[in-house]
Amino acid sequence: MVFTRMPLEVWFDEYQFEVDYDIGESGMKFLSVKDLGIDLNKVELRYGYHLGHPDLRKEIAKQYRGMTQENVAVTTGASEGNFAVIGHLVGTKDHLIVEHPTYPSLYQIPRSLERDLSLFRLNWGNEFRPDMNELRKLVKKNTKLITLTHPNNPTGSVITEDELKEAIEIAEEAGAYLMVDETYRDMMFDSPPPLAATMSPNAISLTSMSKTWGLPGIRLGWVVADTPIIEAIRAVREQVTICNSSLGETIALEVLKKRERLLEGLRKSMLSNFRILKGWMDNQEWLEWIEPKSGVVGAPRLATGGSTDALCKLLVTKYRTFTVPGSHMELDGHLRIGFGGEHEELVKGLDQLQLALKEIHQ
Ligand SMILES: Cc1ncc(COP(=O)(O)O)c(C=O)c1O
């Protein structure tokens, strides 16, 4: 078992703090404690409940029809939830299927654990939509877990309710679980498919406060699933993080209590930024894309083909603008553009990208 660094995170660690314009991030604008106006003075900095504070678990459960707090495990970001689910469900003799492209830890954890992994590929030719016939073909007798990410990072594709039902059926027939990473689900352009965990005991919902809420610094996400999975997560996390940050839990609870009202404003800002990016792409001669259907990321590619590594490096070093080279998400030829940040930063970042594109095409 060997854990190696993921190129995406190496890129973030190296450049994210060195730029003037960040148009590569995959979430909404980062917030500060001051923006939130939450009084943290009375928060006890003690160890917390291992599955999350009951009030927070209860608040989260409200979103999931038919679920109670017993079905909720609050974790250190979606990252820990993902690690715990894979670690628990997929043993050395088991097989798992991971939709690809996606956030890299979804496939890198199984690789690090040396598990038998098949990638379920989303293709440009199919507008990055998941093809359930292809998924069926990948199932083996020992398949224990299938993971999907929708809205997808970095392509912005979205699974339909019928496709989701079919994926659950495929998992159930195989005696496997389906985990859907729903980190971007609150950032749907229109109404989202149902939350996976509400559809079957074999389905698991994974999500995070990092993207929609602009709060990756609180390191808080959760898993909603059947109770045996939740208990397994408790066992895994007691060996890794024990519990969540009490500051993070307090902030998450306060934000979730105002969820619907806050979402309204966030959606407006996301859609207006999307229109800016779409307008810019409509006039692009050097890039082409499959338009994202939701979320705040898209993955255009160079119209002439070839890697975007040199473009993204030039952009970040000379033009001080951050995007993500597709090769860092095993999607070479593309680059990830994020449109969840400040309106003005997006406009300026796209201007810089235009200059860098011009320079590499001279
Ligand atoms: C689809 C997806 N899942 C999980 C994560 C990890 O997020 P967190 O900050 O909640 O650990 C990311 C981060 O980019 C992501 O895009």
The ligand as an ORCA input file, in Angstrom:
! r2SCAN-3c Opt
* xyz 0 1
  C     -16.705     15.900     -6.177
  C     -15.879     16.209     -4.974
  N     -15.950     15.423     -3.903
  C     -15.226     15.663     -2.808
  C     -14.360     16.732     -2.741
  C     -13.584     16.971     -1.487
  O     -14.209     17.972     -0.762
  P     -14.064     18.232      0.785
  O     -13.495     19.596      0.913
  O     -15.468     18.173      1.297
  O     -13.211     17.183      1.400
  C     -14.232     17.575     -3.839
  C     -13.287     18.695     -3.826
  O     -12.989     19.305     -4.824
  C     -15.019     17.304     -4.977
  O     -14.952     18.075     -6.061
*
